[in-house]
């Protein structure tokens, strides 16, 4: 399989590329810097991508986007969060649509996020739920819409609404490991907000599963089967580290430290993997304790 991949230098993307290469697939990376071997330069901010690069590909994967938790959410960084996702997606989708039908890639797998649903409270939601309210929901709405040219051109489009991946080297756990090891971890705010988690191994397996399932062309919630509340997550994470978790973090303190990101950290997303479950996907780690044990294991899983 020939794969064109964008935005794959980060935590999830780099591991997906490693998995694809290990499985014997050819991967060509789209990069904005000077390209090296098996790389092609593009400039999504200027809508610059030679469609010929995508010609005949079996799959295009786009995970590009500035990190949600990397910086404080100033007005400028909010603009970057939006533009980095929409520009990259639109550039790829238009390049696909500009190819002759016989040369178009078979599928586009584009990143999205469970932020689509906004704050759902205690209400469980699946892929048919409408977009919610709030900044991230608005970003997800335009982000997913930017795949439109590829979809209208008849290409299979899968939008990966990823939850919180669990692994010691990235995702939800990495910034929390040290505070929890020091006994300084605690629930955020009330602790009643729901967290849709997924182990790294299951995220990778789910993407590979969806690649094989050519009958699936839709938004897909790439989350575990059993979301938990923040309070429960805090207890289980502390237990996995053999540490107490006695110090709650008040919502006001989060807003002071995180700014606009605090609103998302305190929101509740009880997101379920409807498409994956009905398609028969089997999880390696279907419970939070199992996922945490794998995530904190000394060797990568």
Buried (B, 14 or more C-beta within 10 A) or exposed (E): EBBBBBBBEBBBBBBBBBBBEEEEBEBBBBBBEEBEEEBBBBEBEEEEBEBEBBBEBBBBBBBBBBEBBEBEBEEEBBEBBBBBBBBBBBBBBBBBBBBEEEBBBBBBBBBBBBBBBBBBEEEBBBBEBEBBEBBBBBBBBBBBBBBBBBBEBEBBBBBBBBBBBBBBEBBBBBEBBEBBEEBBBBBBBBBBBBBBBBBBBBBBBBBBBBBEBEEBBBBBBBBBBBBBBBBBBBBBBBEBBEBEBEEBBEBEEBBEEBBBBBBBBBBBBBBBBBBBEEBEBEBEBEBBEBBBBBBBEEEEB
